[in-house]
């Protein structure tokens, strides 16, 4: 589905990503992990053409640089870390904005599947009862679900998530990752998530890309990437022992 070859991003003299390569197939959930400053969020921006990069990225066999913005938006959906809602739109109205790329013509109409996709997204995220509520009245966890629903209504083939559980309570983290897991069960879809929580990455990811200072430490199946040696290389500490110590406390 997605193939990235030697992706390099530089800001002046600073190299943020240095020849990173990986390949995502249908049904896979990739977890991009590493310490702060590893280039994780920049990698997602490179996939969506949010930052210029060297190297080559192909989506469905086609170079992403050849996609028009609305074409790319029909294939790739992005859930970012932070969201702002400055107007009293309803939940349903915000979710419906995810259909914009599917509308055609001067007035951006002609989206025959739009209403059904919005209803499905509201149902999948458990937001039906909040559909008429103003987004200005929602909690942080509810807002995260609203913007996830907006991306799901977009009906992309590839879902990109930048710290999706950021600032969420445990119950919302569980709901969010379970929702994404259910979404991924439909054939022809894939997910790439930037994560800090290695427990979530290990629990839900089928594959992982471990970065340090813009370079690849390891990539492949999650269990093969998150080894004690690889984690030590990426984080400069014995992450494996640290995680085991944390969870050992729950056995007492």
MIDOSE-1310 file (N, C-alpha, C; in nm, 2 decimals, decimal comma, always signed):
residues 252
xxxx	+0,08/-0,12/+0,00/+0,00/+0,00/+0,00/+0,09/+0,13/+0,00; +0,18/+0,14/+0,10/+0,27/+0,25/+0,11/+0,41/+0,20/+0,11; +0,49/+0,27/+0,03/+0,63/+0,23/+0,03/+0,72/+0,36/+0,04; +0,80/+0,37/+0,14/+0,89/+0,49/+0,16/+1,03/+0,44/+0,14
xxxx	+1,10/+0,52/+0,06/+1,24/+0,48/+0,03/+1,33/+0,60/+0,06; +1,43/+0,58/+0,15/+1,53/+0,68/+0,18/+1,48/+0,82/+0,21; +1,37/+0,83/+0,29/+1,31/+0,96/+0,32/+1,41/+1,04/+0,41; +1,44/+1,16/+0,36/+1,53/+1,25/+0,42/+1,46/+1,39/+0,43
xxxx	+1,46/+1,45/+0,55/+1,41/+1,58/+0,57/+1,51/+1,67/+0,64; +1,54/+1,78/+0,58/+1,64/+1,87/+0,64/+1,58/+2,01/+0,66; +1,61/+2,07/+0,77/+1,57/+2,21/+0,80/+1,70/+2,29/+0,81; +1,74/+2,35/+0,70/+1,87/+2,42/+0,70/+1,98/+2,31/+0,72
xxxx	+2,07/+2,33/+0,82/+2,18/+2,24/+0,84/+2,13/+2,12/+0,92; +2,02/+2,12/+0,98/+1,97/+2,01/+1,06/+1,90/+1,90/+0,99; +1,94/+1,78/+1,00/+1,88/+1,67/+0,94/+1,78/+1,60/+1,04; +1,65/+1,61/+1,01/+1,55/+1,56/+1,10/+1,52/+1,41/+1,07
xxxx	+1,52/+1,37/+0,94/+1,50/+1,23/+0,90/+1,62/+1,20/+0,81; +1,68/+1,08/+0,83/+1,80/+1,05/+0,75/+1,78/+0,91/+0,69; +1,74/+0,91/+0,56/+1,72/+0,79/+0,48/+1,64/+0,68/+0,54; +1,52/+0,72/+0,58/+1,43/+0,62/+0,65/+1,35/+0,55/+0,54
xxxx	+1,35/+0,42/+0,55/+1,27/+0,34/+0,45/+1,18/+0,24/+0,53; +1,06/+0,21/+0,48/+0,97/+0,11/+0,53/+0,86/+0,09/+0,43; +0,79/-0,02/+0,45/+0,68/-0,05/+0,36/+0,56/-0,10/+0,44; +0,44/-0,05/+0,41/+0,32/-0,08/+0,48/+0,22/-0,15/+0,39
xxxx	+0,18/-0,27/+0,43/+0,08/-0,35/+0,35/-0,06/-0,34/+0,42; -0,16/-0,38/+0,34/-0,30/-0,38/+0,39/-0,31/-0,47/+0,51; -0,39/-0,42/+0,61/-0,41/-0,49/+0,73/-0,31/-0,47/+0,84; -0,20/-0,40/+0,81/-0,10/-0,37/+0,91/-0,12/-0,24/+0,99
xxxx	-0,08/-0,25/+1,11/-0,08/-0,13/+1,20/+0,06/-0,10/+1,25; +0,12/+0,00/+1,19/+0,26/+0,03/+1,22/+0,27/+0,13/+1,33; +0,35/+0,11/+1,43/+0,38/+0,20/+1,54/+0,52/+0,26/+1,52; +0,52/+0,40/+1,51/+0,64/+0,47/+1,50/+0,68/+0,52/+1,64
xxxx	+0,79/+0,47/+1,69/+0,83/+0,50/+1,83/+0,98/+0,56/+1,83; +1,01/+0,61/+1,94/+1,15/+0,67/+1,96/+1,14/+0,79/+2,05; +1,25/+0,83/+2,10/+1,26/+0,94/+2,20/+1,22/+1,07/+2,13; +1,20/+1,18/+2,21/+1,17/+1,31/+2,16/+1,28/+1,35/+2,06
xxxx	+1,23/+1,41/+1,95/+1,33/+1,46/+1,85/+1,38/+1,35/+1,75; +1,31/+1,23/+1,76/+1,36/+1,13/+1,67/+1,31/+1,14/+1,53; +1,21/+1,23/+1,50/+1,16/+1,26/+1,37/+1,03/+1,19/+1,34; +0,96/+1,14/+1,45/+0,84/+1,06/+1,43/+0,72/+1,14/+1,36
xxxx	+0,69/+1,26/+1,41/+0,58/+1,34/+1,35/+0,62/+1,39/+1,22; +0,75/+1,42/+1,20/+0,80/+1,47/+1,07/+0,78/+1,36/+0,96; +0,79/+1,23/+1,00/+0,77/+1,13/+0,91/+0,63/+1,13/+0,85; +0,53/+1,14/+0,94/+0,39/+1,15/+0,90/+0,37/+1,27/+0,81
xxxx	+0,43/+1,38/+0,84/+0,41/+1,50/+0,76/+0,47/+1,48/+0,62; +0,58/+1,40/+0,61/+0,64/+1,37/+0,48/+0,54/+1,29/+0,40; +0,48/+1,19/+0,46/+0,38/+1,11/+0,39/+0,27/+1,19/+0,33; +0,22/+1,29/+0,40/+0,11/+1,37/+0,36/+0,15/+1,49/+0,28
xxxx	+0,28/+1,50/+0,25/+0,34/+1,62/+0,17/+0,33/+1,75/+0,25; +0,33/+1,73/+0,39/+0,33/+1,85/+0,47/+0,46/+1,92/+0,48; +0,57/+1,84/+0,46/+0,71/+1,89/+0,46/+0,78/+1,84/+0,33; +0,86/+1,92/+0,27/+0,94/+1,87/+0,16/+1,04/+1,76/+0,20
xxxx	+1,06/+1,66/+0,12/+1,16/+1,56/+0,16/+1,23/+1,51/+0,03; +1,35/+1,45/+0,06/+1,42/+1,38/-0,05/+1,38/+1,23/-0,03; +1,40/+1,15/-0,14/+1,36/+1,01/-0,13/+1,23/+1,00/-0,21; +1,17/+0,88/-0,20/+1,05/+0,85/-0,27/+0,94/+0,79/-0,19
xxxx	+0,82/+0,83/-0,20/+0,71/+0,77/-0,13/+0,60/+0,74/-0,23; +0,56/+0,61/-0,23/+0,45/+0,57/-0,32/+0,33/+0,52/-0,24; +0,22/+0,55/-0,29/+0,09/+0,51/-0,23/+0,01/+0,44/-0,33; -0,03/+0,31/-0,31/-0,10/+0,23/-0,41/-0,03/+0,23/-0,54
xxxx	+0,10/+0,23/-0,54/+0,18/+0,22/-0,66/+0,21/+0,35/-0,73; +0,17/+0,46/-0,67/+0,18/+0,59/-0,74/+0,25/+0,69/-0,65; +0,34/+0,76/-0,70/+0,42/+0,86/-0,63/+0,32/+0,96/-0,56; +0,34/+0,99/-0,43/+0,25/+1,08/-0,36/+0,25/+1,22/-0,42
xxxx	+0,37/+1,26/-0,48/+0,38/+1,39/-0,53/+0,29/+1,41/-0,66; +0,24/+1,30/-0,71/+0,16/+1,31/-0,83/+0,01/+1,33/-0,80; -0,02/+1,31/-0,67/-0,16/+1,32/-0,63/-0,20/+1,47/-0,61; -0,32/+1,51/-0,66/-0,37/+1,63/-0,63/-0,42/+1,63/-0,48
xxxx	-0,42/+1,74/-0,41/-0,46/+1,74/-0,27/-0,58/+1,66/-0,24; -0,69/+1,69/-0,31/-0,82/+1,62/-0,29/-0,81/+1,47/-0,32; -0,72/+1,43/-0,41/-0,70/+1,29/-0,44/-0,63/+1,22/-0,32; -0,53/+1,29/-0,27/-0,45/+1,23/-0,16/-0,54/+1,22/-0,04
xxxx	-0,63/+1,32/-0,02/-0,72/+1,32/+0,10/-0,82/+1,21/+0,09; -0,85/+1,16/-0,03/-0,94/+1,04/-0,04/-0,88/+0,91/+0,00; -0,75/+0,91/+0,00/-0,67/+0,79/+0,03/-0,61/+0,79/+0,17; -0,57/+0,91/+0,22/-0,50/+0,92/+0,34/-0,57/+1,01/+0,44
xxxx	-0,60/+0,97/+0,56/-0,66/+1,05/+0,67/-0,56/+1,07/+0,78; -0,56/+1,19/+0,84/-0,46/+1,22/+0,94/-0,53/+1,27/+1,06; -0,50/+1,21/+1,18/-0,55/+1,26/+1,31/-0,43/+1,31/+1,38; -0,43/+1,44/+1,40/-0,32/+1,51/+1,47/-0,33/+1,51/+1,62
xxxx	-0,23/+1,56/+1,68/-0,22/+1,56/+1,83/-0,32/+1,66/+1,89; -0,33/+1,78/+1,84/-0,41/+1,88/+1,90/-0,51/+1,93/+1,81; -0,63/+1,97/+1,86/-0,74/+2,02/+1,78/-0,80/+2,14/+1,85; -0,84/+2,23/+1,76/-0,90/+2,36/+1,81/-1,04/+2,38/+1,74
xxxx	-1,14/+2,41/+1,82/-1,27/+2,44/+1,77/-1,31/+2,58/+1,81; -1,30/+2,68/+1,72/-1,33/+2,81/+1,76/-1,48/+2,85/+1,73; -1,55/+2,77/+1,67/-1,69/+2,80/+1,64/-1,79/+2,69/+1,70; -1,91/+2,73/+1,72/-2,01/+2,64/+1,78/-2,07/+2,54/+1,68
xxxx	-1,99/+2,47/+1,60/-2,04/+2,37/+1,52/-2,09/+2,25/+1,60; -2,19/+2,18/+1,55/-2,23/+2,06/+1,61/-2,13/+1,95/+1,58; -2,14/+1,84/+1,66/-2,05/+1,73/+1,64/-2,07/+1,67/+1,50; -2,19/+1,66/+1,46/-2,22/+1,61/+1,32/-2,17/+1,70/+1,21
xxxx	-2,17/+1,83/+1,23/-2,12/+1,92/+1,13/-1,96/+1,91/+1,12; -1,90/+1,89/+1,23/-1,75/+1,87/+1,23/-1,71/+1,74/+1,16; -1,79/+1,64/+1,20/-1,76/+1,51/+1,13/-1,78/+1,51/+0,98; -1,89/+1,58/+0,94/-1,92/+1,59/+0,80/-1,81/+1,67/+0,72
xxxx	-1,73/+1,75/+0,79/-1,62/+1,82/+0,72/-1,52/+1,71/+0,66; -1,52/+1,59/+0,71/-1,43/+1,49/+0,66/-1,47/+1,45/+0,52; -1,58/+1,48/+0,47/-1,63/+1,44/+0,34/-1,59/+1,55/+0,23; -1,53/+1,65/+0,27/-1,50/+1,76/+0,18/-1,43/+1,72/+0,05
xxxx	-1,33/+1,63/+0,07/-1,25/+1,58/-0,05/-1,33/+1,50/-0,14; -1,44/+1,45/-0,10/-1,52/+1,36/-0,19/-1,63/+1,44/-0,27; -1,64/+1,57/-0,24/-1,74/+1,65/-0,31/-1,67/+1,71/-0,43; -1,76/+1,73/-0,53/-1,71/+1,78/-0,66/-1,78/+1,90/-0,71
xxxx	-1,72/+1,97/-0,81/-1,79/+2,08/-0,87/-1,75/+2,21/-0,79; -1,80/+2,32/-0,85/-1,77/+2,45/-0,80/-1,82/+2,47/-0,65; -1,94/+2,41/-0,62/-2,00/+2,43/-0,49/-1,97/+2,31/-0,40; -1,88/+2,22/-0,45/-1,84/+2,10/-0,37/-1,95/+2,02/-0,32
xxxx	-2,04/+1,98/-0,42/-2,15/+1,89/-0,39/-2,13/+1,76/-0,46; -2,23/+1,68/-0,46/-2,23/+1,55/-0,54/-2,16/+1,44/-0,46; -2,17/+1,44/-0,33/-2,12/+1,33/-0,24/-2,23/+1,24/-0,21; -2,26/+1,14/-0,29/-2,38/+1,05/-0,27/-2,37/+0,97/-0,14
xxxx	-2,24/+0,93/-0,11/-2,22/+0,84/+0,01/-2,20/+0,92/+0,14; -2,20/+1,05/+0,13/-2,16/+1,13/+0,24/-2,24/+1,11/+0,37; -2,37/+1,12/+0,36/-2,45/+1,10/+0,48/-2,43/+0,97/+0,54; -2,43/+0,86/+0,46/-2,41/+0,73/+0,52/-2,27/+0,72/+0,59
xxxx	-2,17/+0,77/+0,53/-2,03/+0,77/+0,59/-2,03/+0,84/+0,72; -2,09/+0,96/+0,73/-2,10/+1,03/+0,85/-2,17/+0,96/+0,96; -2,28/+0,90/+0,92/-2,36/+0,82/+1,02/-2,28/+0,70/+1,07; -2,21/+0,63/+0,98/-2,12/+0,52/+1,02/-2,01/+0,56/+1,11
xxxx	-1,95/+0,68/+1,08/-1,84/+0,73/+1,17/-1,89/+0,76/+1,31; -2,01/+0,83/+1,31/-2,07/+0,86/+1,44/-2,10/+0,74/+1,52; -2,15/+0,63/+1,46/-2,18/+0,51/+1,52/-2,06/+0,44/+1,57; -1,96/+0,43/+1,49/-1,83/+0,36/+1,53/-1,77/+0,42/+1,65
xxxx	-1,77/+0,55/+1,66/-1,71/+0,63/+1,77/-1,80/+0,65/+1,88; -1,93/+0,60/+1,88/-2,02/+0,62/+1,99/-2,07/+0,76/+2,01; -2,08/+0,84/+1,90/-2,11/+0,98/+1,92/-2,26/+1,01/+1,87; -2,34/+0,91/+1,85/-2,47/+0,94/+1,80/-2,55/+1,03/+1,89
xxxx	-2,54/+1,01/+2,02/-2,62/+1,09/+2,12/-2,57/+1,23/+2,13; -2,44/+1,25/+2,08/-2,38/+1,39/+2,09/-2,39/+1,46/+1,96; -2,45/+1,40/+1,86/-2,44/+1,45/+1,72/-2,49/+1,60/+1,71; -2,59/+1,64/+1,79/-2,64/+1,77/+1,79/-2,58/+1,87/+1,89
xxxx	-2,49/+1,82/+1,96/-2,42/+1,90/+2,06/-2,32/+1,99/+2,00; -2,30/+2,11/+2,06/-2,19/+2,20/+2,01/-2,06/+2,14/+2,06; -1,96/+2,14/+1,97/-1,83/+2,09/+2,01/-1,76/+2,17/+2,12; -1,81/+2,29/+2,14/-1,75/+2,37/+2,25/-1,79/+2,32/+2,39
xxxx	-1,88/+2,23/+2,39/-1,93/+2,18/+2,52/-1,87/+2,05/+2,56; -1,78/+2,00/+2,47/-1,73/+1,86/+2,49/-1,60/+1,85/+2,57; -1,57/+1,74/+2,63/-1,45/+1,72/+2,70/-1,34/+1,69/+2,61; -1,21/+1,68/+2,66/-1,10/+1,65/+2,57/-1,11/+1,51/+2,50
xxxx	-1,15/+1,41/+2,58/-1,17/+1,28/+2,52/-1,28/+1,27/+2,42; -1,39/+1,35/+2,44/-1,50/+1,35/+2,34/-1,45/+1,42/+2,22; -1,38/+1,53/+2,23/-1,33/+1,60/+2,12/-1,23/+1,51/+2,03; -1,15/+1,43/+2,10/-1,06/+1,34/+2,02/-1,14/+1,24/+1,94
xxxx	-1,25/+1,19/+2,00/-1,34/+1,10/+1,93/-1,41/+1,17/+1,81; -1,44/+1,30/+1,83/-1,51/+1,37/+1,72/-1,41/+1,38/+1,60; -1,29/+1,42/+1,63/-1,20/+1,43/+1,51/-1,15/+1,30/+1,46; -1,16/+1,19/+1,54/-1,13/+1,06/+1,48/-1,25/+1,03/+1,39
xxxx	-1,37/+1,06/+1,43/-1,49/+1,03/+1,35/-1,48/+1,11/+1,22; -1,43/+1,23/+1,22/-1,41/+1,31/+1,10/-1,32/+1,24/+1,00; -1,21/+1,19/+1,06/-1,12/+1,12/+0,97/-1,18/+0,99/+0,92; -1,25/+0,92/+1,00/-1,31/+0,79/+0,95/-1,42/+0,82/+0,85
xxxx	-1,49/+0,93/+0,86/-1,59/+0,97/+0,76/-1,53/+1,00/+0,63; -1,40/+1,04/+0,63/-1,32/+1,07/+0,51/-1,30/+0,94/+0,43; -1,31/+0,82/+0,50/-1,31/+0,69/+0,44/-1,17/+0,67/+0,37; -1,06/+0,69/+0,44/-0,93/+0,67/+0,37/-0,89/+0,53/+0,37
xxxx	-0,79/+0,50/+0,29/-0,73/+0,37/+0,28/-0,62/+0,36/+0,39; -0,55/+0,47/+0,41/-0,44/+0,47/+0,51/-0,47/+0,58/+0,61; -0,47/+0,53/+0,74/-0,50/+0,62/+0,85/-0,37/+0,65/+0,93; -0,34/+0,78/+0,94/-0,22/+0,83/+1,01/-0,26/+0,89/+1,14
xxxx	-0,20/+0,85/+1,25/-0,23/+0,90/+1,39/-0,11/+0,95/+1,46; -0,11/+1,08/+1,49/+0,00/+1,14/+1,56/-0,03/+1,15/+1,71; +0,02/+1,06/+1,79/+0,00/+1,06/+1,93/-0,15/+1,06/+1,96; -0,23/+0,96/+1,91/-0,37/+0,96/+1,93/-0,42/+0,95/+2,07
xxxx	-0,34/+0,90/+2,16/-0,38/+0,89/+2,30/-0,33/+1,00/+2,39; -0,27/+1,10/+2,32/-0,21/+1,22/+2,40/-0,32/+1,28/+2,48; -0,29/+1,29/+2,61/-0,37/+1,36/+2,71/-0,51/+1,29/+2,74; -0,52/+1,17/+2,69/-0,65/+1,10/+2,72/-0,64/+1,02/+2,84
xxxx	-0,76/+1,01/+2,91/-0,77/+0,92/+3,03/-0,76/+0,78/+2,98; -0,74/+0,68/+3,07/-0,72/+0,54/+3,04/-0,84/+0,49/+2,96; -0,96/+0,52/+3,01/-1,08/+0,47/+2,94/-1,09/+0,51/+2,80; -1,05/+0,64/+2,77/-1,06/+0,69/+2,63/-0,94/+0,63/+2,55
xxxx	-0,83/+0,60/+2,61/-0,72/+0,54/+2,54/-0,77/+0,40/+2,49; -0,83/+0,33/+2,58/-0,88/+0,19/+2,55/-0,99/+0,20/+2,44; -1,08/+0,29/+2,45/-1,18/+0,31/+2,35/-1,13/+0,34/+2,21; -1,03/+0,44/+2,22/-0,98/+0,49/+2,09/-0,90/+0,38/+2,02
xxxx	-0,81/+0,31/+2,09/-0,74/+0,20/+2,02/-0,82/+0,08/+1,98; -0,93/+0,05/+2,05/-1,02/-0,05/+2,02/-1,10/-0,01/+1,89; -1,14/+0,12/+1,88/-1,21/+0,17/+1,77/-1,12/+0,15/+1,64; -1,00/+0,19/+1,65/-0,91/+0,19/+1,54/-0,89/+0,04/+1,50
xxxx	-0,87/-0,05/+1,59/-0,86/-0,19/+1,56/-0,98/-0,24/+1,49; -1,10/-0,20/+1,53/-1,22/-0,24/+1,45/-1,22/-0,19/+1,31; -1,18/-0,06/+1,30/-1,18/+0,00/+1,16/-1,08/-0,08/+1,07; -0,97/-0,12/+1,13/-0,87/-0,19/+1,05/-0,91/-0,33/+1,00
xxxx	-1,02/-0,38/+1,05/-1,06/-0,52/+1,01/-1,11/-0,52/+0,87; -1,16/-0,40/+0,82/-1,20/-0,40/+0,68/-1,09/-0,41/+0,58; -1,09/-0,51/+0,49/-0,98/-0,53/+0,40/-0,94/-0,40/+0,32; -0,81/-0,39/+0,29/-0,77/-0,27/+0,21/-0,73/-0,15/+0,29
xxxx	-0,72/-0,17/+0,42/-0,69/-0,05/+0,51/-0,56/-0,08/+0,58; -0,49/+0,03/+0,63/-0,37/+0,02/+0,71/-0,36/+0,14/+0,80; -0,28/+0,13/+0,90/-0,27/+0,24/+1,00/-0,12/+0,26/+1,03; -0,08/+0,39/+1,05/+0,05/+0,43/+1,10/+0,03/+0,52/+1,21
xxxx	+0,08/+0,48/+1,33/+0,06/+0,57/+1,45/+0,20/+0,61/+1,51; +0,21/+0,74/+1,54/+0,32/+0,78/+1,63/+0,28/+0,76/+1,77; +0,37/+0,69/+1,85/+0,33/+0,66/+1,99/+0,45/+0,69/+2,08; +0,42/+0,73/+2,20/+0,52/+0,73/+2,31/+0,50/+0,61/+2,40
xxxx	+0,38/+0,57/+2,42/+0,35/+0,46/+2,51/+0,38/+0,33/+2,45; +0,49/+0,27/+2,49/+0,54/+0,14/+2,43/+0,45/+0,02/+2,46; +0,38/+0,03/+2,57/+0,28/-0,07/+2,61/+0,17/-0,08/+2,51; +0,11/+0,04/+2,47/+0,01/+0,04/+2,37/+0,06/+0,00/+2,23
xxxx	+0,18/+0,04/+2,20/+0,25/+0,00/+2,07/+0,26/-0,15/+2,07; +0,31/-0,21/+2,18/+0,33/-0,35/+2,18/+0,20/-0,43/+2,17; +0,09/-0,37/+2,24/-0,04/-0,44/+2,25/-0,11/-0,44/+2,11; -0,11/-0,33/+2,04/-0,19/-0,31/+1,92/-0,12/-0,32/+1,79
xxxx	+0,01/-0,29/+1,79/+0,08/-0,28/+1,66/+0,12/-0,42/+1,61; +0,10/-0,43/+1,48/+0,15/-0,55/+1,41/+0,30/-0,53/+1,37; +0,33/-0,41/+1,34/+0,47/-0,38/+1,30/+0,51/-0,25/+1,37; +0,64/-0,22/+1,37/+0,69/-0,10/+1,43/+0,82/-0,05/+1,36
xxxx	+0,83/+0,08/+1,37/+0,95/+0,15/+1,32/+1,01/+0,23/+1,43; +1,13/+0,19/+1,47/+1,20/+0,25/+1,59/+1,30/+0,35/+1,54; +1,29/+0,48/+1,58/+1,38/+0,58/+1,53/+1,46/+0,64/+1,65; +1,58/+0,69/+1,61/+1,66/+0,77/+1,70/+1,74/+0,87/+1,62
xxxx	+1,72/+1,00/+1,66/+1,78/+1,11/+1,59/+1,77/+1,10/+1,44; +1,65/+1,07/+1,40/+1,62/+1,07/+1,25/+1,66/+0,95/+1,18; +1,72/+0,85/+1,24/+1,77/+0,73/+1,18/+1,69/+0,61/+1,23; +1,68/+0,51/+1,14/+1,62/+0,39/+1,18/+1,70/+0,30/+1,26
xxxx	+1,65/+0,26/+1,38/+1,72/+0,16/+1,47/+1,67/+0,02/+1,42; +1,54/+0,01/+1,40/+1,49/-0,12/+1,36/+1,35/-0,10/+1,30; +1,31/-0,19/+1,21/+1,18/-0,19/+1,16/+1,14/-0,33/+1,12; +1,01/-0,36/+1,13/+0,96/-0,50/+1,11/+0,84/-0,53/+1,20
xxxx	+0,83/-0,66/+1,23/+0,72/-0,70/+1,32/+0,75/-0,65/+1,46; +0,64/-0,61/+1,53/+0,66/-0,54/+1,66/+0,75/-0,62/+1,75; +0,73/-0,75/+1,77/+0,81/-0,82/+1,87/+0,95/-0,83/+1,83; +0,98/-0,82/+1,70/+1,12/-0,82/+1,65/+1,19/-0,69/+1,67
xxxx	+1,11/-0,58/+1,67/+1,16/-0,44/+1,68/+1,19/-0,41/+1,83; +1,09/-0,43/+1,91/+1,10/-0,39/+2,05/+1,17/-0,50/+2,14; +1,30/-0,52/+2,10/+1,38/-0,61/+2,18/+1,46/-0,52/+2,28; +1,51/-0,59/+2,38/+1,59/-0,51/+2,48/+1,71/-0,43/+2,42
xxxx	+1,78/-0,50/+2,32/+1,89/-0,43/+2,26/+1,85/-0,31/+2,18; +1,74/-0,33/+2,10/+1,70/-0,22/+2,01/+1,65/-0,10/+2,10; +1,57/-0,13/+2,20/+1,52/-0,02/+2,29/+1,63/+0,05/+2,36; +1,73/-0,02/+2,40/+1,85/+0,04/+2,46/+1,92/+0,13/+2,37
xxxx	+1,93/+0,09/+2,24/+2,00/+0,18/+2,14/+1,91/+0,30/+2,11; +1,78/+0,29/+2,11/+1,70/+0,40/+2,07/+1,69/+0,50/+2,19; +1,67/+0,45/+2,31/+1,64/+0,54/+2,42/+1,76/+0,57/+2,52; +1,87/+0,49/+2,50/+1,98/+0,51/+2,58/+1,96/+0,47/+2,73
xxxx	+1,87/+0,37/+2,75/+1,84/+0,32/+2,88/+1,79/+0,18/+2,87; +1,78/+0,11/+2,98/+1,73/-0,03/+2,98/+1,58/-0,02/+2,99; +1,51/+0,01/+2,87/+1,37/+0,02/+2,87/+1,30/-0,11/+2,90; +1,35/-0,22/+2,86/+1,29/-0,35/+2,88/+1,28/-0,37/+3,03
xxxx	+1,38/-0,35/+3,11/+1,38/-0,37/+3,25/+1,29/-0,27/+3,32; +1,29/-0,15/+3,27/+1,20/-0,04/+3,33/+1,06/-0,08/+3,31; +1,02/-0,13/+3,19/+0,88/-0,16/+3,17/+0,84/-0,29/+3,25; +0,93/-0,38/+3,26/+0,90/-0,50/+3,34/+0,88/-0,46/+3,49
xxxx	+0,97/-0,37/+3,53/+0,96/-0,32/+3,67/+0,82/-0,25/+3,70; +0,78/-0,17/+3,60/+0,65/-0,10/+3,62/+0,53/-0,20/+3,63; +0,53/-0,30/+3,55/+0,42/-0,40/+3,55/+0,43/-0,50/+3,66; +0,55/-0,52/+3,71/+0,57/-0,61/+3,82/+0,50/-0,56/+3,94
xxxx	+0,49/-0,43/+3,96/+0,42/-0,37/+4,07/+0,27/-0,41/+4,08; +0,21/-0,45/+3,96/+0,07/-0,49/+3,96/+0,05/-0,63/+4,00; +0,16/-0,71/+4,01/+0,15/-0,85/+4,05/+0,16/-0,86/+4,20; +0,18/-0,76/+4,27/+0,20/-0,77/+4,42/+0,06/-0,76/+4,49
